Amino acid sequence: MAHELGIGEIRSFLDTAKTSDSLEHKLYKVGSLIFARGREQRALVLNPFDEIDRPKVAYTVPEILERAQFKRLLETAEEEVPELIPFLAMAGFAGVRRSELVREYAEDQVLKWEDVDWRKHLITVRHEIAKQTPRKMGNRRFIPMEAALVHWLGPYRKKEGLLIPMVDSAVRRRMKKLRLASKVNPPTNTLRHSFASYWLARSSKEGLGELSKRMGNSEAVCKRHYLETLTREEGVAWFKIRRSKCEPVSVVSAAGALSRP
């Protein structure tokens, strides 16, 4: 029973995750929320997490891809797993979070084609999709579409439905196939990190404030993570990635049906 658990038992549980700083931190975060809820509902008198220091996560510099690597990923995907193109393009050219694109469970809220305004070239990340924060104005944000995103996403455009009609496990299987075929192995969130770093290198005049709006992060977080030693020329080159052959491509739907956009 929850009320029978004390500091010792919880500390011992957290110690089992010490092999990974991030895992220990996540377990602490979830556990403290559960016990805080229990106290709020008067199921508990005390919250033992109040007496346990929050685990610290060591800072690591986010990895980014080289321009040639991302281009190889995109071109290989169109040949081997074209259904991944919307995922790759939205992450690499708009900085959209994986959790905002891909469902872990069937009922999860993620981006739909209806959220992409092709006339205004604007993506709306709805409040219920975006990462939840204490912001009083809500978490909805608007991301202008780069010309590169329009180029890569256009042939896959649909009127409605999920942008990525696959759950996370299916995306992972296809990403494994893509990594093997392209010989590019991007770690988790590398495309989002790459977008932010190359965008900041190219768009330094617009600055951290504009980047934070697009990313859904604070300026402090953007400054900490995305100030890479990239030149403006490298930033410009990232957003000029295009197909070697600008021809219509065949798209394989999640159900396996072949169609031509």
Summary of the structure (lengths in Angstrom):
residues: 261
radius of gyration: 20.8
end to end distance: 56.0
largest distance: 66.0
contacts: 706
relative contact order: 0.13
helix: 51%
strand: 7%
